[in-house]
């Protein structure tokens, strides 16, 4: 990141904290780690305006955590283009770990998963606990499906993240477990084929027994199988009646 841009980011982060915003919220809002926010705030309180002057001798390790606009756009386009496999990663659906690996592969930047989670919120993804609450509420209508006793429950929804400037608005299928694990994949929520592919990928990646609850009726929902079985896992899929 250019030093001028980094100095402006530091100034905005510090100003937000000095105005009363919690450091963890500032980290989420500006897409940096909470530790970096703490370092910047302490530096400002010790050195005042000198903390914002460019340091041409190099950046501190924590300052490498902020992605440039161009880098954010590159990540957005990679996620919108397809599965992690198409980006050269060894997983079937996107999650915080997959995005973390993508950033490291593309830019050699060791972002932590907490920071990546903050970026996802900044890009318009809901917090996992908020998504879980919304999807549970959306699934209150009549359902029809088998149910696997004792299997983990995963709730499936969809949204359109805002991403970053110049990024297209692409629909994303989203899933969150009762444990708060978020997964997602670009896809048309009206397409039963896209939904069926997403849930199959979720099951294969999890390698667990799952109860998947689709919280809206796609077009031709009968094309979504109600039971999936693989060598080491299985899933019952619940789909609302049209």
MIDREN-656821 format. One line per 10 residues: for each residue x, y, z of N, C-alpha, C, CB. Coordinates in steps of 0.2 Angstrom, whole numbers. Glycine has a CB too. Example, Ala and Ser with C-alpha at 12.3 -4.5 7.8 and 13.67 -1.06 7.14 Angstrom:
<kekes>
66,-28,39,62,-22,39,66,-16,39,57,-22,45 ~ 64,-11,35,68,-5,36,64,0,39,70,-3,29 $
</kekes>
This chain:
<kekes>
4,-6,0,0,0,0,4,6,0,-5,0,6 ~ 3,11,-4,7,17,-4,7,21,3,4,22,-9 ~ 13,24,5,13,27,11,8,32,13,20,30,12 ~ 6,36,8,1,41,9,-6,38,10,0,45,2 ~ -7,32,7,-14,29,8,-14,26,15,-15,24,3 ~ -8,23,17,-7,20,23,-8,25,29,-1,16,24 ~ -5,31,28,-5,36,33,-13,38,34,-1,42,31 ~ -16,39,28,-23,41,29,-27,35,32,-26,42,22 ~ -26,29,31,-30,23,34,-28,24,42,-27,17,31 ~ -22,25,43,-20,25,51,-24,31,54,-13,26,52 $
-24,36,51,-27,42,53,-35,41,55,-26,48,49 ~ -38,38,50,-45,36,50,-47,31,56,-48,34,44 ~ -42,26,56,-43,21,61,-42,24,68,-38,15,60 ~ -37,28,69,-36,31,76,-42,36,77,-29,35,76 ~ -44,40,73,-49,45,74,-55,41,76,-50,49,68 ~ -57,35,73,-63,32,75,-63,29,82,-64,26,70 ~ -57,27,84,-56,24,91,-56,30,96,-49,20,91 ~ -53,35,94,-53,41,99,-59,44,99,-48,46,96 ~ -64,43,95,-71,46,95,-75,41,99,-73,47,88 ~ -73,35,101,-77,31,105,-78,24,102,-83,34,107 $
-76,23,96,-77,16,93,-73,11,96,-76,16,85 ~ -75,5,98,-71,0,101,-66,-2,95,-75,-6,103 ~ -60,-4,98,-55,-6,93,-57,-12,89,-48,-8,97 ~ -60,-17,92,-62,-23,88,-67,-21,82,-66,-28,92 ~ -72,-16,83,-76,-13,78,-72,-9,73,-82,-9,82 ~ -67,-5,75,-63,-2,70,-59,-7,66,-58,3,74 ~ -57,-12,69,-54,-17,64,-58,-20,59,-51,-23,69 ~ -64,-21,61,-69,-24,57,-71,-19,51,-76,-26,60 ~ -72,-13,53,-74,-8,49,-69,-6,43,-76,-1,52 ~ -62,-6,45,-57,-4,41,-53,-10,38,-53,1,44 $
-55,-16,40,-52,-22,37,-44,-23,39,-52,-21,29 ~ -43,-21,45,-36,-23,48,-37,-27,54,-32,-16,49 ~ -31,-30,57,-32,-34,63,-33,-29,69,-26,-38,63 ~ -36,-32,74,-37,-29,80,-30,-27,83,-41,-33,85 ~ -25,-31,82,-18,-30,85,-15,-24,82,-14,-36,84 ~ -16,-23,75,-14,-17,71,-17,-11,74,-15,-18,64 ~ -24,-11,75,-27,-5,78,-24,-3,84,-35,-7,79 ~ -23,-8,89,-20,-7,95,-13,-3,94,-19,-13,99 ~ -9,-6,90,-2,-3,88,-3,4,86,2,-7,83 ~ -7,6,81,-8,12,79,-11,17,84,-13,12,73 $
-15,15,88,-18,19,93,-13,21,98,-24,16,97 ~ -9,16,101,-3,17,105,2,22,103,0,11,108 ~ 4,21,96,9,25,93,6,32,93,10,23,86 ~ 0,33,91,-3,40,91,-3,43,98,-10,40,88 ~ -5,40,103,-5,42,110,2,44,113,-8,37,115 ~ 7,40,110,14,42,112,17,47,108,18,36,111 ~ 16,48,101,19,52,97,15,58,94,23,49,92 ~ 8,57,95,4,63,92,4,62,84,6,69,94 ~ 4,68,81,4,68,74,9,65,70,3,75,72 ~ 15,64,74,21,61,71,19,54,69,26,61,76 $
14,51,72,12,44,71,10,43,64,7,41,76 ~ 8,49,61,5,48,54,10,50,48,-1,53,54 ~ 16,52,50,20,55,45,23,48,42,26,59,48 ~ 24,49,35,27,43,32,34,41,34,27,44,24 ~ 35,34,35,41,31,37,44,28,31,40,26,43 ~ 49,31,28,52,28,21,56,22,22,55,34,18 ~ 58,21,29,62,15,30,59,8,29,66,16,37 ~ 52,8,29,49,2,28,43,2,33,53,-4,29 ~ 39,-3,32,33,-4,36,33,-9,41,27,-6,31 ~ 30,-8,46,30,-13,52,26,-19,49,27,-10,58 $
27,-25,52,24,-31,50,16,-30,50,26,-37,54 ~ 13,-28,55,6,-27,55,3,-23,50,4,-24,62 ~ 7,-18,47,4,-13,42,3,-17,35,9,-7,42 ~ 6,-23,35,5,-26,28,-2,-30,28,10,-32,28 ~ -6,-29,33,-12,-33,33,-18,-30,29,-14,-34,40 ~ -17,-23,28,-22,-20,24,-21,-21,16,-22,-12,25 ~ -27,-24,13,-27,-25,6,-28,-18,2,-32,-30,4 ~ -25,-17,-3,-26,-11,-7,-33,-13,-11,-21,-10,-13 ~ -36,-7,-14,-42,-8,-18,-41,-13,-23,-44,-1,-20 ~ -36,-13,-27,-34,-17,-32,-34,-25,-30,-28,-15,-36 $
-31,-26,-24,-31,-32,-21,-37,-35,-19,-26,-33,-16 ~ -41,-31,-16,-48,-33,-14,-52,-34,-20,-52,-27,-10 ~ -52,-30,-26,-55,-32,-32,-53,-38,-35,-54,-26,-37 ~ -47,-40,-34,-44,-46,-37,-47,-52,-33,-37,-47,-37 ~ -48,-52,-27,-51,-57,-22,-58,-58,-24,-50,-55,-15 ~ -62,-52,-25,-69,-52,-26,-70,-56,-33,-72,-45,-27 ~ -66,-54,-38,-67,-57,-45,-65,-65,-44,-62,-54,-50 ~ -61,-67,-40,-59,-74,-40,-65,-78,-37,-53,-75,-36 ~ -68,-75,-31,-73,-78,-28,-79,-78,-33,-75,-75,-21 ~ -81,-73,-36,-86,-73,-41,-86,-77,-47,-87,-65,-43 $
-79,-79,-48,-78,-83,-54,-80,-90,-54,-71,-82,-57 ~ -80,-93,-48,-82,-100,-47,-79,-102,-40,-79,-104,-52 ~ -78,-109,-40,-76,-112,-34,-69,-111,-32,-77,-120,-34 ~ -66,-112,-26,-59,-112,-24,-55,-116,-29,-58,-114,-17 ~ -57,-121,-31,-54,-126,-36,-51,-122,-42,-58,-132,-38 ~ -56,-117,-45,-54,-114,-51,-49,-108,-49,-61,-110,-53 ~ -48,-107,-43,-42,-102,-41,-36,-106,-39,-45,-98,-35 ~ -36,-113,-40,-30,-116,-38,-30,-119,-31,-24,-113,-40 ~ -35,-118,-27,-35,-120,-20,-38,-127,-19,-39,-115,-16 ~ -36,-131,-14,-39,-138,-13,-45,-138,-8,-33,-142,-10 $
-50,-135,-10,-56,-135,-7,-62,-134,-11,-56,-130,-1 ~ -68,-135,-9,-74,-135,-14,-79,-129,-13,-78,-142,-12 ~ -79,-126,-7,-83,-120,-6,-78,-115,-3,-89,-122,-2 ~ -80,-109,-3,-76,-103,0,-78,-103,7,-78,-97,-4 ~ -73,-101,11,-74,-100,18,-68,-95,20,-75,-106,23 ~ -68,-94,27,-63,-89,29,-56,-92,27,-63,-87,36 ~ -55,-98,28,-48,-102,27,-47,-101,20,-48,-109,30 ~ -51,-103,15,-50,-102,8,-48,-95,6,-56,-105,4 ~ -52,-90,8,-50,-83,7,-43,-82,9,-55,-78,9 ~ -42,-84,15,-35,-83,18,-30,-86,14,-35,-86,25 $
-31,-92,12,-26,-95,7,-25,-92,1,-28,-103,6 ~ -31,-89,-2,-31,-86,-8,-26,-79,-8,-38,-84,-11 ~ -27,-75,-2,-23,-69,-1,-16,-71,-1,-26,-66,5 ~ -14,-76,3,-7,-78,3,-5,-80,-3,-7,-84,9 ~ -8,-84,-7,-6,-87,-14,-5,-81,-19,-11,-92,-17 ~ -10,-76,-19,-10,-71,-24,-4,-65,-22,-16,-68,-25 ~ -4,-64,-15,0,-58,-13,5,-59,-8,-5,-53,-11 ~ 6,-65,-6,11,-67,-1,10,-63,5,18,-66,-4 ~ 4,-62,7,2,-59,13,-1,-64,18,-3,-53,11 ~ 2,-64,24,0,-69,29,-6,-66,33,6,-71,34 $
-11,-65,31,-17,-62,34,-20,-68,39,-23,-60,30 ~ -22,-66,45,-25,-71,49,-33,-71,48,-25,-68,57 ~ -36,-77,50,-43,-78,48,-47,-73,51,-45,-85,50 ~ -45,-70,57,-50,-65,60,-50,-59,56,-47,-63,67 ~ -44,-57,53,-44,-51,48,-48,-53,42,-36,-49,47 ~ -47,-59,39,-51,-60,33,-58,-60,35,-49,-67,31 ~ -60,-62,41,-67,-62,43,-70,-55,43,-69,-65,50 ~ -65,-50,45,-67,-43,45,-68,-40,38,-61,-39,49 ~ -64,-43,34,-64,-41,27,-71,-43,24,-59,-43,22 ~ -73,-49,25,-79,-52,23,-85,-47,25,-80,-59,25 $
-85,-45,31,-90,-41,34,-90,-34,30,-90,-40,42 ~ -84,-32,29,-83,-25,26,-86,-26,18,-76,-23,25 ~ -85,-32,15,-88,-33,9,-95,-35,8,-84,-39,6 ~ -99,-34,14,-106,-35,14,-108,-42,16,-108,-34,7 ~ -104,-47,18,-106,-53,21,-109,-52,28,-100,-58,20 ~ -114,-55,30,-116,-55,37,-112,-58,41,-124,-57,37 ~ -112,-56,48,-108,-60,53,-112,-66,53,-109,-56,60 ~ -108,-72,55,-111,-78,55,-117,-79,60,-106,-83,57 ~ -116,-76,66,-122,-76,70,-128,-73,68,-119,-73,77 ~ -127,-67,64,-133,-64,62,-136,-68,56,-131,-57,59 $
-132,-71,52,-134,-75,46,-138,-81,49,-129,-77,42 ~ -135,-84,54,-139,-90,58,-145,-88,60,-134,-92,63 ~ -146,-82,64,-152,-80,67,-157,-79,61,-151,-74,71 ~ -155,-75,56,-160,-74,50,-162,-80,47,-156,-69,45 ~ -158,-85,45,-160,-91,42,-164,-95,46,-154,-95,39 ~ -163,-95,52,-167,-99,57,-174,-96,57,-165,-99,64 ~ -175,-90,57,-181,-86,56,-185,-88,50,-181,-79,58 ~ -181,-88,44,-184,-89,38,-186,-96,36,-178,-87,32 ~ -184,-100,40,-185,-107,39,-191,-110,44,-179,-112,41 ~ -195,-105,46,-201,-107,51,-207,-110,47,-203,-101,54 $
-207,-109,40,-213,-112,36,-213,-119,36,-213,-108,30 ~ -218,-122,32,-218,-129,31,-212,-132,27,-225,-131,28 ~ -210,-137,29,-204,-141,26,-206,-148,25,-198,-140,31 ~ -202,-151,20,-203,-158,19,-196,-161,17,-208,-159,13 ~ -194,-166,21,-188,-169,20,-187,-174,25,-182,-164,20 ~ -182,-179,24,-180,-183,29,-175,-180,34,-176,-190,26 ~ -174,-183,39,-169,-179,44,-165,-185,47,-174,-176,50 ~ -158,-183,48,-153,-188,51,-152,-186,58,-147,-187,47 ~ -155,-191,62,-154,-189,70,-147,-189,72,-157,-195,74 ~ -145,-183,76,-139,-182,78,-134,-179,73,-136,-189,80 $
-136,-178,67,-132,-174,62,-131,-167,63,-134,-176,55 ~ -126,-164,61,-125,-156,62,-130,-153,57,-118,-154,61 ~ -133,-147,60,-138,-143,56,-134,-138,52,-144,-141,60 ~ -135,-137,46,-132,-131,42,-138,-128,38,-127,-134,37 ~ -138,-121,39,-143,-117,36,-141,-114,30,-146,-112,41 ~ -145,-114,24,-143,-112,18,-147,-106,16,-143,-118,13 ~ -144,-100,14,-147,-94,12,-144,-91,6,-148,-89,17 ~ -145,-85,4,-142,-82,-1,-141,-74,0,-145,-84,-8 ~ -137,-71,-4,-136,-64,-3,-132,-61,-9,-133,-62,4 ~ -132,-54,-9,-128,-51,-14,-123,-46,-11,-133,-47,-19 $
-117,-48,-9,-112,-44,-6,-110,-38,-10,-105,-48,-5 ~ -109,-32,-7,-107,-26,-10,-100,-26,-12,-108,-20,-5 ~ -95,-30,-9,-88,-31,-11,-85,-24,-11,-88,-34,-18 ~ -82,-22,-16,-78,-16,-16,-79,-12,-22,-70,-17,-15 ~ -77,-6,-22,-78,-2,-28,-76,-5,-35,-74,5,-28 ~ -80,-5,-40,-78,-8,-47,-80,-15,-47,-71,-7,-48 ~ -82,-18,-41,-83,-26,-41,-90,-26,-43,-82,-29,-35 ~ -92,-31,-48,-99,-32,-49,-103,-35,-44,-100,-37,-55 ~ -109,-34,-44,-114,-37,-38,-116,-44,-41,-120,-32,-37 ~ -113,-49,-38,-115,-56,-40,-118,-60,-34,-108,-60,-42 $
-124,-63,-35,-127,-67,-30,-122,-73,-27,-134,-70,-33 ~ -123,-74,-21,-119,-79,-18,-123,-83,-13,-114,-75,-13 ~ -123,-90,-14,-126,-94,-10,-122,-95,-3,-127,-101,-13 ~ -125,-95,2,-122,-95,9,-124,-100,13,-123,-88,12 ~ -120,-103,18,-122,-108,22,-119,-106,29,-120,-115,20 ~ -122,-108,34,-119,-107,41,-122,-112,46,-121,-100,44 ~ -117,-115,49,-119,-121,54,-121,-118,61,-113,-126,55 ~ -124,-122,65,-125,-120,71,-119,-118,75,-129,-126,75 ~ -113,-120,73,-107,-118,76,-105,-112,74,-102,-124,75 ~ -108,-109,69,-106,-102,66,-101,-103,61,-103,-98,72 $
-100,-108,58,-95,-109,52,-98,-107,46,-92,-116,51 ~ -96,-102,42,-99,-99,36,-95,-102,30,-98,-91,36 ~ -99,-103,25,-97,-106,18,-101,-102,13,-97,-113,18 ~ -98,-101,7,-101,-98,2,-99,-100,-5,-101,-90,3 ~ -103,-98,-10,-101,-100,-17,-105,-95,-21,-101,-107,-19 ~ -102,-92,-27,-106,-88,-31,-111,-93,-35,-102,-85,-36 ~ -117,-91,-35,-122,-95,-39,-129,-91,-39,-123,-102,-35 ~ -133,-93,-43,-140,-90,-44,-145,-94,-39,-143,-91,-51 ~ -148,-90,-34,-152,-94,-30,-159,-96,-33,-154,-89,-24 ~ -160,-94,-39,-166,-97,-42,-165,-103,-45,-169,-92,-47 $
-159,-105,-46,-157,-111,-50,-156,-117,-45,-150,-110,-54 ~ -161,-122,-46,-160,-128,-42,-154,-132,-43,-166,-133,-44 ~ -151,-131,-49,-145,-135,-51,-139,-132,-47,-144,-135,-58 ~ -139,-125,-47,-134,-121,-43,-134,-123,-35,-134,-114,-44 ~ -140,-123,-33,-141,-125,-26,-139,-132,-24,-149,-124,-24 ~ -141,-137,-29,-139,-144,-28,-132,-145,-28,-143,-148,-33 ~ -128,-141,-33,-121,-141,-33,-118,-139,-26,-118,-137,-39 ~ -121,-133,-24,-118,-130,-18,-119,-135,-12,-122,-123,-16 ~ -124,-138,-11,-125,-142,-5,-121,-148,-6,-133,-144,-4 ~ -120,-151,-12,-116,-157,-13,-109,-155,-11,-117,-159,-20 $
-107,-149,-13,-100,-147,-11,-99,-146,-4,-98,-141,-15 ~ -104,-144,0,-104,-143,7,-103,-150,10,-110,-139,10 ~ -107,-155,8,-107,-161,11,-100,-164,10,-112,-166,8 ~ -97,-164,4,-91,-167,2,-85,-164,6,-90,-167,-5 ~ -86,-157,7,-80,-154,10,-80,-155,18,-80,-146,9 ~ -86,-156,21,-87,-157,28,-85,-163,30,-94,-155,30 ~ -87,-168,26,-85,-176,28,-89,-177,34,-78,-177,28 ~ -95,-175,35,-99,-176,41,-106,-178,39,-99,-170,46 ~ -110,-180,44,-117,-181,42,-120,-174,44,-120,-187,47 ~ -124,-172,39,-127,-165,40,-135,-166,38,-124,-161,35 $
-138,-161,42,-145,-159,40,-145,-152,37,-150,-160,46 ~ -146,-152,30,-145,-145,27,-152,-142,26,-142,-146,20 ~ -153,-136,28,-160,-133,28,-159,-127,23,-162,-131,35 ~ -162,-128,17,-163,-123,12,-169,-119,14,-164,-126,4 ~ -168,-112,14,-173,-108,18,-177,-104,13,-169,-103,22 ~ -177,-106,6,-181,-103,1,-182,-108,-4,-178,-96,-2 ~ -188,-107,-8,-189,-112,-13,-186,-110,-20,-197,-113,-14 ~ -181,-113,-22,-178,-111,-29,-183,-114,-34,-171,-115,-30 ~ -182,-112,-41,-186,-114,-46,-185,-122,-47,-185,-110,-53 ~ -190,-125,-48,-190,-133,-49,-186,-136,-43,-187,-135,-55 $
-189,-135,-37,-185,-138,-31,-185,-145,-31,-188,-136,-25 ~ -189,-149,-35,-188,-156,-35,-182,-159,-38,-194,-159,-39 ~ -178,-154,-41,-172,-156,-44,-166,-156,-39,-170,-151,-50 ~ -168,-154,-33,-163,-154,-27,-164,-161,-24,-164,-148,-22 ~ -159,-165,-23,-160,-172,-20,-161,-171,-12,-154,-176,-21 ~ -165,-175,-9,-167,-174,-2,-162,-178,2,-174,-177,-1 ~ -158,-183,-1,-153,-187,3,-147,-187,-2,-156,-193,5 ~ -141,-186,1,-135,-187,-2,-131,-191,2,-131,-180,-3 ~ -127,-196,-2,-123,-200,2,-116,-201,-2,-126,-207,2 ~ -111,-201,1,-104,-201,-1,-101,-207,3,-100,-195,-1 $
-94,-208,1,-91,-214,5,-90,-212,12,-84,-215,2 ~ -89,-206,14,-88,-205,21,-93,-200,24,-81,-202,22 ~ -98,-198,21,-103,-193,24,-110,-194,20,-100,-186,23 ~ -114,-191,23,-121,-191,21,-125,-185,23,-125,-197,23 ~ -130,-183,20,-134,-177,21,-141,-178,19,-131,-171,18 ~ -146,-175,24,-153,-175,22,-154,-167,21,-157,-177,28 ~ -158,-166,15,-159,-159,13,-166,-157,14,-156,-158,6 ~ -167,-152,17,-174,-149,18,-175,-143,14,-175,-148,26 ~ -181,-143,10,-182,-138,5,-189,-136,6,-181,-140,-2 ~ -191,-129,7,-197,-127,8,-202,-129,2,-198,-120,10 $
-208,-130,4,-213,-131,-1,-214,-124,-5,-220,-133,1 ~ -215,-124,-12,-217,-118,-16,-223,-115,-14,-217,-120,-23 $
</kekes>
